[in-house]
Amino acid sequence: MAHLFSAGKRFRVLPGFGLTLGLSLSYLGFLVLVPLAAVFLKASGLGLSGIWDLATAPRTLAALKVSFGTSLCAAFVNTVAGTTTAWVLVRYPFPGRRFLDAMVDLPFALPTAVAGLALATLYAPSGFPGSLFASGSTLGSLFPGGELKIAYAWPGIVVALVFIGLPFVVRTVQPVLEDLDREQEEAAATLGAGRLRVFTRVILPVLLPAMLTGFALAFARALGEYGSVIFIAGNRPFQTEIAPLLIVTHLEQPDYPAATALAVVMLVMAFAMMLAINLLQAWTRKRLGHP
Protein backbone atom coordinates (compact mmCIF):
# COMPACT_ATOMS: atom_id res chain seq x y z
CA MET A 1 0.00 0.00 0.00
CA ALA A 2 2.98 2.29 0.38
CA HIS A 3 3.07 3.01 -3.35
CA LEU A 4 -0.31 4.79 -3.00
CA PHE A 5 1.32 7.53 -0.94
CA SER A 6 4.65 7.65 -2.75
CA ALA A 7 6.12 10.61 -4.65
CA GLY A 8 4.40 13.10 -2.36
CA LYS A 9 0.91 12.22 -3.63
CA ARG A 10 -2.04 11.92 -1.28
CA PHE A 11 -4.51 9.08 -1.63
CA ARG A 12 -8.02 10.27 -2.51
CA VAL A 13 -11.13 8.15 -2.29
CA LEU A 14 -13.00 10.20 -4.91
CA PRO A 15 -11.43 10.34 -8.40
CA GLY A 16 -9.77 13.74 -8.39
CA PHE A 17 -10.74 17.37 -7.94
CA GLY A 18 -11.51 18.09 -11.59
CA LEU A 19 -14.08 15.33 -12.04
CA THR A 20 -15.85 15.89 -8.72
CA LEU A 21 -15.94 19.66 -9.28
CA GLY A 22 -17.38 19.14 -12.75
CA LEU A 23 -20.11 16.84 -11.43
CA SER A 24 -20.93 19.29 -8.62
CA LEU A 25 -21.20 22.23 -11.00
CA SER A 26 -23.31 20.16 -13.42
CA TYR A 27 -25.80 19.21 -10.71
CA LEU A 28 -25.88 22.77 -9.42
CA GLY A 29 -26.41 24.14 -12.90
CA PHE A 30 -29.20 21.81 -14.02
CA LEU A 31 -31.06 21.62 -10.71
CA VAL A 32 -30.67 25.21 -9.46
CA LEU A 33 -29.20 27.70 -11.91
CA VAL A 34 -31.16 26.71 -15.02
CA PRO A 35 -34.61 26.89 -13.32
CA LEU A 36 -33.68 30.21 -11.70
CA ALA A 37 -32.48 31.55 -15.04
CA ALA A 38 -35.82 30.53 -16.56
CA VAL A 39 -37.66 32.44 -13.84
CA PHE A 40 -35.61 35.58 -14.49
CA LEU A 41 -36.09 35.20 -18.24
CA LYS A 42 -39.85 34.88 -17.90
CA ALA A 43 -40.03 37.87 -15.57
CA SER A 44 -38.00 39.99 -17.98
CA GLY A 45 -41.07 40.11 -20.23
CA LEU A 46 -42.48 42.83 -18.00
CA GLY A 47 -39.35 44.96 -18.19
CA LEU A 48 -37.71 46.73 -15.27
CA SER A 49 -40.50 49.29 -15.00
CA GLY A 50 -43.17 46.59 -14.97
CA ILE A 51 -41.32 44.60 -12.30
CA TRP A 52 -40.89 47.75 -10.21
CA ASP A 53 -44.57 48.64 -10.50
CA LEU A 54 -45.55 45.12 -9.46
CA ALA A 55 -43.07 45.05 -6.57
CA THR A 56 -44.28 48.39 -5.22
CA ALA A 57 -47.99 47.70 -5.63
CA PRO A 58 -49.83 48.02 -2.26
CA ARG A 59 -51.05 44.42 -2.32
CA THR A 60 -47.56 43.11 -3.10
CA LEU A 61 -45.96 45.17 -0.34
CA ALA A 62 -48.57 43.95 2.13
CA ALA A 63 -47.97 40.31 1.15
CA LEU A 64 -44.18 40.72 1.38
CA LYS A 65 -44.58 42.32 4.80
CA VAL A 66 -46.61 39.35 6.03
CA SER A 67 -44.20 36.76 4.57
CA PHE A 68 -40.96 38.36 5.74
CA GLY A 69 -42.34 39.52 9.08
CA THR A 70 -43.80 36.18 10.11
CA SER A 71 -40.76 34.29 8.77
CA LEU A 72 -38.40 36.40 10.86
CA CYS A 73 -40.56 35.96 13.97
CA ALA A 74 -40.75 32.20 13.44
CA ALA A 75 -36.99 31.96 12.82
CA PHE A 76 -36.24 33.79 16.09
CA VAL A 77 -38.64 31.56 18.02
CA ASN A 78 -37.17 28.44 16.41
CA THR A 79 -33.62 29.54 17.23
CA VAL A 80 -34.43 29.78 20.94
CA ALA A 81 -36.75 26.76 21.10
CA GLY A 82 -34.55 24.62 18.83
CA THR A 83 -31.39 25.36 20.82
CA THR A 84 -33.21 24.53 24.05
CA THR A 85 -34.57 21.29 22.59
CA ALA A 86 -31.13 20.28 21.32
CA TRP A 87 -29.67 21.02 24.76
CA VAL A 88 -32.24 18.79 26.48
CA LEU A 89 -31.69 15.95 24.01
CA VAL A 90 -27.90 16.07 24.38
CA ARG A 91 -27.34 16.92 28.04
CA TYR A 92 -30.13 15.14 29.94
CA PRO A 93 -30.76 11.38 29.85
CA PHE A 94 -34.43 10.62 30.53
CA PRO A 95 -36.96 7.94 29.58
CA GLY A 96 -38.28 8.46 26.07
CA ARG A 97 -35.40 10.63 24.91
CA ARG A 98 -34.93 8.65 21.69
CA PHE A 99 -38.66 8.87 21.00
CA LEU A 100 -38.57 12.65 21.48
CA ASP A 101 -35.49 12.84 19.28
CA ALA A 102 -37.34 11.02 16.51
CA MET A 103 -40.40 13.28 16.88
CA VAL A 104 -38.27 16.32 16.03
CA ASP A 105 -38.07 15.12 12.42
CA LEU A 106 -41.83 14.61 11.99
CA PRO A 107 -42.40 17.98 10.26
CA PHE A 108 -40.05 16.76 7.53
CA ALA A 109 -42.28 13.76 6.80
CA LEU A 110 -45.74 15.21 7.46
CA PRO A 111 -47.45 16.78 4.42
CA THR A 112 -47.66 20.50 5.02
CA ALA A 113 -51.33 20.65 4.04
CA VAL A 114 -52.15 18.13 6.77
CA ALA A 115 -50.18 20.19 9.28
CA GLY A 116 -52.05 23.32 8.23
CA LEU A 117 -55.45 21.69 8.64
CA ALA A 118 -54.52 20.32 12.06
CA LEU A 119 -53.16 23.66 13.29
CA ALA A 120 -56.20 25.57 11.97
CA THR A 121 -58.49 23.16 13.84
CA LEU A 122 -56.52 23.39 17.08
CA TYR A 123 -56.06 27.16 17.17
CA ALA A 124 -59.52 28.16 15.96
CA PRO A 125 -61.74 29.70 18.68
CA SER A 126 -63.62 26.40 18.97
CA GLY A 127 -60.49 24.27 19.32
CA PHE A 128 -57.93 23.66 22.02
CA PRO A 129 -55.76 25.59 22.84
CA GLY A 130 -57.39 28.25 20.67
CA SER A 131 -60.42 28.42 22.97
CA LEU A 132 -58.17 29.48 25.86
CA PHE A 133 -57.54 32.81 24.11
CA ALA A 134 -61.00 33.29 22.58
CA SER A 135 -63.45 36.03 23.48
CA GLY A 136 -64.85 35.55 26.98
CA SER A 137 -61.95 33.41 28.22
CA THR A 138 -59.73 34.36 31.14
CA LEU A 139 -56.54 34.51 29.09
CA GLY A 140 -58.30 36.28 26.23
CA SER A 141 -59.41 39.09 28.51
CA LEU A 142 -55.76 39.99 29.11
CA PHE A 143 -55.34 41.12 25.50
CA PRO A 144 -56.70 44.24 23.76
CA GLY A 145 -60.16 43.55 22.38
CA GLY A 146 -60.81 40.77 24.91
CA GLU A 147 -59.25 37.99 22.82
CA LEU A 148 -56.09 36.83 21.08
CA LYS A 149 -56.93 35.69 17.59
CA ILE A 150 -54.46 32.98 16.55
CA ALA A 151 -56.03 31.18 13.60
CA TYR A 152 -56.68 33.37 10.55
CA ALA A 153 -54.27 36.01 11.86
CA TRP A 154 -50.51 36.69 12.08
CA PRO A 155 -50.01 34.53 15.21
CA GLY A 156 -51.43 31.51 13.37
CA ILE A 157 -49.01 32.00 10.49
CA VAL A 158 -46.10 32.18 12.96
CA VAL A 159 -47.29 28.98 14.66
CA ALA A 160 -47.35 27.14 11.32
CA LEU A 161 -43.88 28.41 10.37
CA VAL A 162 -42.47 27.47 13.78
CA PHE A 163 -43.85 23.95 13.30
CA ILE A 164 -42.15 23.38 9.95
CA GLY A 165 -38.88 25.16 10.83
CA LEU A 166 -37.98 23.77 14.27
CA PRO A 167 -36.10 20.65 13.03
CA PHE A 168 -33.62 22.79 11.06
CA VAL A 169 -32.33 24.48 14.20
CA VAL A 170 -32.32 21.34 16.34
CA ARG A 171 -30.41 19.28 13.80
CA THR A 172 -27.90 22.09 13.24
CA VAL A 173 -27.15 22.81 16.90
CA GLN A 174 -27.31 19.22 18.20
CA PRO A 175 -24.02 17.95 16.66
CA VAL A 176 -22.14 20.99 17.97
CA LEU A 177 -23.46 20.37 21.47
CA GLU A 178 -22.46 16.72 21.27
CA ASP A 179 -18.87 17.69 20.38
CA LEU A 180 -18.65 20.47 22.98
CA ASP A 181 -15.90 19.80 25.53
CA ARG A 182 -17.44 19.91 29.00
CA GLU A 183 -14.03 20.31 30.63
CA GLN A 184 -14.08 24.00 29.69
CA GLU A 185 -17.40 24.45 31.46
CA GLU A 186 -16.10 22.63 34.54
CA ALA A 187 -12.92 24.71 34.53
CA ALA A 188 -14.92 27.94 34.34
CA ALA A 189 -17.16 26.78 37.18
CA THR A 190 -14.09 25.85 39.26
CA LEU A 191 -12.75 29.38 38.77
CA GLY A 192 -15.95 30.77 40.25
CA ALA A 193 -18.02 31.56 37.17
CA GLY A 194 -21.78 31.29 37.63
CA ARG A 195 -24.14 29.44 35.30
CA LEU A 196 -25.02 32.54 33.30
CA ARG A 197 -21.37 33.49 32.87
CA VAL A 198 -20.41 29.95 31.83
CA PHE A 199 -23.15 29.94 29.22
CA THR A 200 -22.44 33.40 27.79
CA ARG A 201 -18.62 33.15 27.84
CA VAL A 202 -17.95 29.44 27.21
CA ILE A 203 -20.96 27.77 25.57
CA LEU A 204 -22.67 30.52 23.56
CA PRO A 205 -19.58 31.53 21.50
CA VAL A 206 -19.22 27.94 20.31
CA LEU A 207 -22.93 27.54 19.59
CA LEU A 208 -23.45 30.91 17.92
CA PRO A 209 -22.31 29.94 14.37
CA ALA A 210 -24.55 26.86 14.44
CA MET A 211 -27.45 28.91 15.80
CA LEU A 212 -27.02 31.45 12.99
CA THR A 213 -26.99 28.61 10.45
CA GLY A 214 -30.16 27.15 11.95
CA PHE A 215 -31.76 30.60 11.93
CA ALA A 216 -30.93 31.04 8.24
CA LEU A 217 -32.28 27.61 7.32
CA ALA A 218 -35.49 28.09 9.33
CA PHE A 219 -36.01 31.55 7.82
CA ALA A 220 -35.47 30.32 4.26
CA ARG A 221 -37.83 27.39 4.81
CA ALA A 222 -40.52 29.62 6.31
CA LEU A 223 -40.27 32.23 3.58
CA GLY A 224 -41.27 29.82 0.84
CA GLU A 225 -43.84 27.85 2.85
CA TYR A 226 -47.30 27.59 1.31
CA GLY A 227 -49.18 24.41 2.19
CA SER A 228 -49.38 24.72 5.97
CA VAL A 229 -49.97 28.49 5.97
CA ILE A 230 -52.94 28.88 3.62
CA PHE A 231 -55.21 26.84 5.89
CA ILE A 232 -54.50 28.85 9.03
CA ALA A 233 -53.79 32.32 7.61
CA GLY A 234 -57.26 33.28 6.40
CA ASN A 235 -55.67 34.63 3.18
CA ARG A 236 -57.19 38.12 3.43
CA PRO A 237 -55.50 40.59 1.07
CA PHE A 238 -53.59 43.38 2.87
CA GLN A 239 -53.92 41.46 6.17
CA THR A 240 -52.94 37.79 6.15
CA GLU A 241 -52.13 37.09 2.51
CA ILE A 242 -48.60 35.68 2.07
CA ALA A 243 -46.42 36.30 -0.98
CA PRO A 244 -46.42 32.65 -2.19
CA LEU A 245 -50.24 32.75 -2.25
CA LEU A 246 -50.14 35.97 -4.27
CA ILE A 247 -47.86 34.22 -6.77
CA VAL A 248 -50.35 31.36 -7.06
CA THR A 249 -53.14 33.92 -7.55
CA HIS A 250 -51.27 35.42 -10.50
CA LEU A 251 -50.74 31.93 -11.93
CA GLU A 252 -54.45 31.17 -11.74
CA GLN A 253 -55.48 34.32 -13.63
CA PRO A 254 -53.23 33.33 -15.60
CA ASP A 255 -50.54 36.00 -15.52
CA TYR A 256 -47.23 34.13 -15.69
CA PRO A 257 -44.95 37.18 -16.15
CA ALA A 258 -46.42 38.80 -13.02
CA ALA A 259 -46.08 35.55 -11.05
CA THR A 260 -42.44 35.08 -12.06
CA ALA A 261 -41.68 38.77 -11.47
CA LEU A 262 -43.01 38.50 -7.92
CA ALA A 263 -40.96 35.33 -7.47
CA VAL A 264 -37.86 37.25 -8.62
CA VAL A 265 -38.57 40.01 -6.12
CA MET A 266 -38.85 37.48 -3.29
CA LEU A 267 -35.72 35.69 -4.51
CA VAL A 268 -33.62 38.85 -4.58
CA MET A 269 -34.81 40.00 -1.15
CA ALA A 270 -34.30 36.55 0.37
CA PHE A 271 -30.83 36.25 -1.19
CA ALA A 272 -29.82 39.63 0.24
CA MET A 273 -30.94 38.61 3.73
CA MET A 274 -29.29 35.19 3.49
CA LEU A 275 -26.07 36.79 2.27
CA ALA A 276 -26.10 39.16 5.24
CA ILE A 277 -26.65 36.25 7.63
CA ASN A 278 -23.83 34.24 6.04
CA LEU A 279 -21.46 37.22 6.26
CA LEU A 280 -22.39 37.63 9.93
CA GLN A 281 -21.76 33.94 10.49
CA ALA A 282 -18.35 34.13 8.77
CA TRP A 283 -17.43 37.19 10.85
CA THR A 284 -18.46 35.35 14.02
CA ARG A 285 -16.35 32.31 13.12
CA LYS A 286 -13.35 34.48 12.33
CA ARG A 287 -13.67 36.39 15.58
CA LEU A 288 -13.88 33.15 17.55
CA GLY A 289 -10.91 31.70 15.71
CA HIS A 290 -12.89 28.94 13.97
CA PRO A 291 -11.91 27.78 10.45
Secondary structure, 3 states (H helix, E strand, C coil): CHHHHHHHCCCCCCCCHHHHHHHHHHHHHHHHHHHHHHHHHHHHHHHHHHHHHHHCCHHHHHHHHHHHHHHHHHHHHHHHHHHHHHHHHHHCCCCCHHHHHHHCCHHHHCCHHHHHHHHHHHHCCCCCCHHHHCCCCCCHHHCHHHCCCCCCCHHHHHHHHHHHHHHHHHHHHHHHHHHCCHHHHHHHHHCCCCHHHHHHHHHHHHHHHHHHHHHHHHHHHHHCCCCCCHHHHCCCCCCCCCHHHHHHHHHHCCCHHHHHHHHHHHHHHHHHHHHHHHHHHHHHHHHHCCC
